[in-house]
Amino acid sequence: MTRFVGWDIGGAHLKASLLEAGIGPARLRTAIVPFEIWRDPGALAARLHGLRGDPGATFAVTMTAELSDLFPDRASGVRAVIEACSAALGSGSAARDAASFRVLDIDGRLIDPPQAAEDPARVAAANWVATARLAAAVLPAGVLIDVGSTTTDLVPFAAGSPRPRGRTDTARLVSGELVYTGLLRTPPAAIAATVPLRGGWCRVAPEQFANSADVHRILGAIDDDGYTPPTPDGRGRDPEACAARLARMVCAEARDLGPDAIRGMAVFLQDRQIDAIARALHQVLSGAEIPGAEISGSREAVACGVGAFLAAAAAARCGLRATRLADRLEGIVADGGAFPGLECDSMSRPARSRTWDEAAPSAALAILMAAEAGAIRLPSAGPAR
């Protein structure tokens, strides 16, 4: 049995995927662990140690945590994450233990930690590259739409490789390939400035009274376990507590508004969030210039992430068919068991993915490593439909 572990180290969540390849279908376990790095940066190495899965596995890392304002700049953040990975895997120095793991760069290559530490911009905010590379390996052309807890990535791909217009976060914000909206952590005031209420349009308070997780919990799109970040008021994750927070957004009490009005606000906010993703998708489709392969002509979108249902809805608004990576890779079986070695406590509340592509970047890393090592075979992308 050969094992591969991918880590996706974000500022608010840690995602780990363990792929085991041997006789029969490969098995893939994933874990999503809430960890707000700015609250306890010194604990990152310990958290990652609990997500090793198998210390003898082959490891690769990608990250977005370096953007946290905990760090004075992104280069410092990249180096701090690399050091934490080295410590988690048994070494206190990336330079002394370059072989213990590799780091994904913006071109889709896996490089040694000293190279990454020397050129931090090369590996910063590169997690979308892993998923886009996997999508391009199994589909002829299309657009990746990965809706995470905080952001959405939209990446065109064709002819076996990602074809983004932007590569840095800033360039991707301009190109529409990065949208700061997510399933769980987006303030409703960042989704809409007003909401429909009692026949009028009520302005919302731009305070951190609620988040998008409250919206989707009220509508039943997520359950308590899927509501992984801390709640804005420190209270519960049940629909009633979420309704109280959403009501506060318009400076009211839930009992004064009533359940129908609160649900109406939630429906509107979800619709606006889908629309924001769809508008960016229209922009991405209009700018995709791929010789020999029409991205928009493929009519295919890969929907993944914890908010994959939002991705699928946005794709439908743009006339695209939504597909899941988990459905395209039938030779990989999702293992719903507990992630090996992961200890649960009140701070880590691990969530197992219903499908492994909810933790898409970490899963893609593990799958791509296994394919490059010859431990698994990816299906042919085939011709565009």
C-alpha positions in Angstrom: 0.0 0.0 0.0 1.4 3.4 -1.0 0.1 6.5 0.7 0.0 10.2 -0.3 -1.0 13.2 1.8 -2.0 16.6 0.6 -2.3 19.6 2.9 -4.1 22.8 2.0 -3.3 25.3 4.7 -5.7 28.2 4.8 -6.1 31.1 7.2 -9.3 29.7 8.7 -9.3 26.0 7.8 -6.8 23.2 7.4 -7.7 20.5 4.8 -5.9 17.2 4.6 -6.4 14.3 2.2 -4.9 10.8 2.5 -4.9 8.6 -0.6 -4.1 4.9 -0.2 -3.2 3.1 -3.5 -2.7 -0.6 -3.8 -4.7 -3.5 -5.1 -8.2 -2.4 -6.2 -9.7 1.1 -6.1 -7.6 3.8 -4.4 -9.2 5.1 -1.1 -9.3 8.7 -0.2 -10.0 10.2 3.2 -10.4 13.9 3.8 -10.7 16.1 6.9 -11.5 19.8 7.2 -10.4 21.3 10.5 -11.3 24.9 11.5 -8.2 26.7 12.6 -8.0 30.5 12.6 -4.3 31.0 12.4 -4.3 34.5 13.7 -5.8 33.3 17.1 -3.0 30.8 17.8 -0.2 30.8 15.2 2.1 28.8 17.5 -0.4 25.9 17.4 -0.2 25.4 13.6 2.6 22.8 13.7 0.7 20.8 16.4 -2.5 20.9 14.3 -0.7 19.7 11.2 1.0 16.9 13.2 -2.5 15.6 13.9 -3.2 15.6 10.2 -0.3 13.6 9.0 -2.5 10.5 8.4 0.6 8.3 7.9 4.1 9.7 8.8 5.5 7.4 6.1 3.4 8.9 3.4 4.6 11.2 0.6 3.5 14.8 1.5 2.8 17.9 -0.5 1.6 21.3 0.7 -0.3 24.3 -0.7 -1.3 27.4 1.2 -3.3 30.6 1.4 -2.7 31.3 5.1 0.2 33.6 4.2 -2.4 36.4 3.5 -3.4 36.6 7.1 -2.7 40.0 8.6 -1.0 38.1 11.4 2.1 38.3 9.2 3.8 41.6 8.3 3.9 40.5 4.7 3.2 37.4 2.6 6.8 36.3 2.3 6.9 36.0 6.1 3.7 34.1 6.1 4.9 31.6 3.5 8.1 31.0 5.5 6.2 30.6 8.7 3.9 28.0 7.1 6.9 26.1 5.7 8.6 26.0 9.1 5.4 24.7 10.7 5.1 21.9 8.1 8.7 21.0 8.8 8.1 20.9 12.5 4.9 18.8 12.1 6.8 16.3 10.0 9.6 15.9 12.5 12.1 18.5 11.6 12.6 22.0 12.9 14.2 23.3 9.7 13.0 23.2 6.2 16.6 23.4 5.0 17.6 20.3 6.9 14.7 18.2 5.9 14.0 19.2 2.3 12.8 15.7 1.4 10.1 15.5 4.0 7.5 17.3 1.8 7.2 19.4 -1.3 5.3 22.7 -1.9 3.1 23.4 -4.9 4.1 26.4 -6.9 2.1 28.7 -9.2 3.1 26.8 -12.3 1.8 23.5 -10.8 5.3 22.1 -10.0 6.2 20.6 -6.6 9.3 22.1 -5.3 11.5 21.6 -2.3 10.9 23.7 0.9 14.1 25.7 0.6 13.2 26.8 -2.9 9.8 27.9 -1.7 11.3 29.8 1.2 13.8 31.5 -1.1 11.0 32.6 -3.5 7.8 32.9 -1.5 5.8 34.6 -4.3 6.2 31.4 -6.3 4.1 29.4 -3.9 1.8 32.0 -2.3 -2.0 31.4 -2.8 -1.4 28.6 -5.2 -4.0 26.1 -4.0 -6.3 26.6 -6.9 -3.6 25.3 -9.2 -3.8 21.8 -7.8 -7.6 21.5 -8.4 -7.3 23.1 -11.9 -4.5 20.7 -12.9 -6.7 17.7 -11.9 -9.7 19.1 -13.7 -7.6 19.6 -16.8 -6.3 16.1 -16.6 -9.7 14.4 -16.7 -11.8 16.9 -18.8 -10.9 18.3 -22.3 -12.0 21.9 -21.5 -14.1 23.8 -19.1 -14.1 26.1 -16.0 -13.3 25.0 -12.5 -15.6 26.6 -9.9 -14.4 25.9 -6.3 -16.6 27.6 -3.7 -14.8 27.4 -0.3 -15.7 28.7 3.1 -14.3 32.2 2.2 -13.6 32.6 -1.5 -14.5 31.2 -4.9 -12.0 30.3 -7.6 -12.9 30.2 -11.2 -10.2 28.8 -13.5 -10.6 28.0 -17.2 -8.7 25.0 -18.4 -8.1 23.3 -21.8 -5.8 20.8 -23.5 -4.5 19.3 -20.3 -3.6 22.5 -18.4 -5.1 25.4 -16.5 -5.4 28.6 -18.6 -5.9 31.4 -16.1 -5.5 35.1 -17.1 -4.3 36.0 -13.6 -1.9 34.2 -11.3 -1.6 36.5 -8.3 -4.6 37.1 -6.0 -4.8 40.8 -7.2 -4.6 39.8 -10.9 -7.2 37.1 -10.3 -9.5 39.6 -8.5 -9.3 41.8 -11.6 -9.9 38.9 -14.1 -12.9 37.5 -12.2 -11.0 34.3 -11.4 -11.1 35.1 -7.6 -14.3 36.2 -5.9 -14.3 36.9 -2.2 -17.5 35.1 -1.4 -17.8 31.8 0.3 -20.2 29.4 1.9 -19.4 30.1 5.5 -17.4 33.2 6.4 -18.7 36.0 4.2 -20.5 38.8 6.0 -24.0 39.3 4.6 -23.3 43.0 4.2 -20.6 42.1 1.7 -23.3 40.1 -0.3 -26.0 42.8 -0.4 -26.3 46.4 0.8 -30.1 46.0 1.2 -32.5 43.1 1.7 -36.3 42.9 1.0 -38.3 43.4 4.1 -42.1 44.2 4.5 -42.5 45.4 1.0 -39.4 47.7 1.1 -35.6 47.5 0.8 -34.0 47.6 4.2 -30.3 48.7 4.4 -28.2 46.2 6.4 -25.8 47.1 9.2 -22.2 46.6 8.0 -21.3 44.8 11.3 -20.1 41.3 11.9 -23.5 40.3 13.3 -23.9 37.3 11.0 -22.1 35.4 8.3 -23.0 33.4 5.2 -23.1 30.2 7.2 -26.1 31.6 9.0 -27.8 32.2 5.7 -27.2 28.6 4.4 -28.0 27.0 7.8 -31.4 28.8 7.9 -32.1 27.4 4.4 -31.0 23.9 5.3 -28.1 23.8 2.9 -25.7 23.0 5.8 -26.2 21.3 9.1 -24.5 22.0 12.5 -21.4 20.0 11.6 -21.1 21.9 8.3 -21.1 25.2 10.2 -17.4 24.9 11.0 -16.3 28.5 11.9 -17.0 30.1 15.2 -20.3 31.9 15.3 -20.1 35.7 15.3 -21.8 36.0 18.7 -20.4 32.8 20.2 -23.9 31.2 20.5 -25.3 28.2 18.8 -25.4 26.9 15.2 -29.0 25.8 15.2 -31.5 27.5 12.8 -33.0 29.6 15.7 -29.6 31.0 16.7 -28.8 31.7 13.0 -32.1 33.5 12.6 -31.4 35.7 15.6 -28.1 36.8 14.1 -29.6 37.5 10.7 -32.3 39.6 12.3 -29.7 41.6 14.1 -28.2 42.5 10.6 -31.3 44.7 10.2 -31.1 45.8 13.8 -34.1 43.7 14.8 -35.1 40.7 16.9 -36.1 37.4 15.3 -39.4 37.4 17.2 -40.2 40.9 15.8 -39.6 39.9 12.2 -41.0 36.4 12.2 -39.7 33.3 10.4 -41.1 34.1 7.0 -39.4 37.5 6.8 -36.1 36.0 8.0 -36.3 33.1 5.5 -37.1 35.6 2.8 -33.9 37.6 3.6 -31.9 34.4 3.6 -33.3 33.3 0.2 -32.4 36.7 -1.3 -28.9 36.6 0.1 -28.2 33.2 -1.2 -29.5 34.3 -4.6 -27.2 37.3 -4.6 -24.3 35.2 -3.7 -25.0 32.8 -6.6 -25.4 35.9 -8.9 -22.0 37.2 -7.8 -20.3 34.0 -8.8 -22.3 33.8 -12.1 -21.3 37.4 -13.0 -17.6 36.5 -12.4 -18.1 33.3 -14.5 -19.5 35.4 -17.4 -16.4 37.6 -17.2 -14.1 34.5 -17.1 -15.9 33.0 -20.1 -15.7 36.2 -22.1 -11.9 36.5 -21.5 -10.9 32.9 -22.2 -8.8 32.9 -25.3 -7.6 29.3 -25.9 -6.2 28.4 -29.3 -7.8 25.2 -30.5 -10.2 24.9 -27.6 -13.2 27.0 -26.8 -13.6 27.1 -23.1 -17.1 28.6 -23.4 -17.9 26.1 -26.1 -17.3 23.1 -23.9 -20.3 24.1 -21.8 -18.7 22.2 -18.8 -18.1 23.4 -15.3 -16.4 21.5 -12.5 -18.2 22.3 -9.3 -16.4 21.6 -6.1 -15.7 22.8 -2.6 -17.9 22.9 0.5 -20.2 25.3 -1.5 -20.3 23.1 -4.7 -24.1 23.6 -4.8 -23.6 27.3 -5.2 -21.0 26.6 -8.0 -23.5 24.4 -9.8 -26.3 27.0 -9.5 -24.0 29.7 -10.9 -22.9 27.4 -13.8 -26.6 26.8 -14.7 -27.2 30.6 -14.9 -24.4 30.8 -17.4 -25.7 27.8 -19.4 -23.0 25.4 -18.3 -23.3 21.8 -17.2 -22.0 21.2 -13.7 -20.0 18.0 -13.0 -18.1 16.8 -9.9 -14.5 15.6 -9.9 -15.6 12.8 -7.6 -17.9 11.5 -10.3 -15.2 11.7 -13.0 -12.7 9.6 -11.0 -14.6 6.4 -10.4 -11.3 4.6 -9.5 -11.0 6.6 -6.3 -13.4 5.7 -3.5 -14.2 8.2 -0.8 -13.5 6.6 2.6 -15.9 8.1 5.2 -13.9 6.9 8.2 -12.1 9.1 10.7 -8.9 10.7 9.5 -6.1 8.6 11.0 -4.4 10.2 14.0 -6.8 13.2 14.1 -7.8 14.1 17.6 -11.0 16.1 18.0 -11.4 18.8 20.6 -13.6 21.8 21.2 -11.4 23.9 19.0 -10.9 21.6 16.0 -14.4 20.1 15.3 -13.2 18.1 12.2 -15.7 17.8 9.4 -15.5 14.8 7.1 -16.3 15.7 3.5 -19.5 14.1 2.1 -17.5 13.9 -1.2 -13.7 14.2 -1.3 -13.8 17.2 -3.6 -15.2 19.4 -0.8 -11.5 19.5 0.2 -10.5 19.8 -3.4 -7.0 21.3 -3.3 -5.7 18.9 -0.7 -7.4 15.9 -2.5 -6.1 17.0 -5.9 -2.5 17.2 -4.5 -2.7 13.6 -3.2 -4.2 12.4 -6.4 -1.7 14.1 -8.6 1.2 12.8 -6.6 -0.2 9.3 -6.8 -0.6 9.6 -10.6 2.9 11.0 -11.1 4.3 8.1 -9.0 2.4 5.6 -11.1 0.4 4.4 -8.1 -2.9 5.3 -9.9 -4.0 6.0 -13.4 -6.2 9.0 -14.3 -8.9 8.6 -16.9 -8.3 10.2 -20.3 -9.9 13.6 -20.7 -11.4 12.6 -24.1 -12.8 14.9 -26.7 -14.9 18.0 -25.8 -18.6 17.3 -26.0 
